[in-house]
Amino acid sequence: MASQGQTLSREKANVQKFGLIAAAAAFGLGAIGAGIAIANVGSAAMGAIGEKPEIAGQALIFIALAEGLVVFGFITSLMILGKI
């Protein structure tokens, strides 16, 4: 009986460990991806604004879309943490 209790607690510890790793990966990789996207979109937007200043508002919309990746990663990590 005691070995079963230890096995279950080890399994639960492994589930929690991998759940925390998955939550960190979801948020971390989402943030890295958003950073790369914002760098590329931001530099292109600044070049376009330099040529045509009246499109500054439209350029900011594309930067905000790239920022949405972080929000999705954060929500995903919260959902993972809610399950463990």
BELLINPE-V39275 format. One record per residue. N is the residue number from 1. PHI is phi in whole degrees, -180 to 180 (NA if undefined). PSI is psi as a letter, one per 30 degrees, with the letter a starting at -180 (* if undefined). D_LAST is the distance of its C-alpha to the last C-alpha in whole Angstrom. Layout:
[[N,PHI,PSI,D_LAST] [N,PHI,PSI,D_LAST]]
This chain:
[[1,NA,e,25] [2,-65,e,24] [3,-68,e,23] [4,-65,e,21] [5,-63,e,19] [6,-69,e,19] [7,-65,e,18] [8,-65,e,15] [9,-69,e,14] [10,-66,e,14] [11,-64,e,12] [12,-65,e,9] [13,-65,e,10] [14,-66,e,11] [15,-63,e,7] [16,-66,e,6] [17,-62,e,9] [18,-71,f,9] [19,-66,e,6] [20,-67,e,8] [21,-64,e,11] [22,-65,e,11] [23,-65,e,10] [24,-66,e,13] [25,-67,e,15] [26,-62,e,15] [27,-74,e,16] [28,-66,e,19] [29,-69,e,20] [30,-64,e,20] [31,-69,e,22] [32,-65,e,24] [33,-62,e,25] [34,-66,e,26] [35,-63,e,28] [36,-65,e,30] [37,-64,e,31] [38,-66,e,32] [39,-62,e,34] [40,-70,e,36] [41,-68,e,36] [42,-64,e,37] [43,-68,e,40] [44,-66,e,41] [45,-66,e,41] [46,-66,e,43] [47,-65,e,46] [48,-68,e,46] [49,-67,e,46] [50,-63,e,49] [51,-83,e,51] [52,-142,i,50] [53,-63,f,49] [54,-74,f,49] [55,-98,g,46] [56,-62,e,44] [57,-64,e,42] [58,-67,e,41] [59,-66,e,40] [60,-66,e,37] [61,-63,e,36] [62,-68,e,35] [63,-67,e,34] [64,-66,e,31] [65,-64,e,30] [66,-67,e,29] [67,-68,f,27] [68,-61,f,25] [69,-62,e,23] [70,-65,e,22] [71,-64,e,21] [72,-65,e,19] [73,-64,e,17] [74,-66,e,16] [75,-65,e,15] [76,-63,e,13] [77,-66,e,11] [78,-66,e,10] [79,-66,e,9] [80,-65,e,7] [81,-65,f,5] [82,-71,f,6] [83,-87,f,4] [84,-98,*,0]]
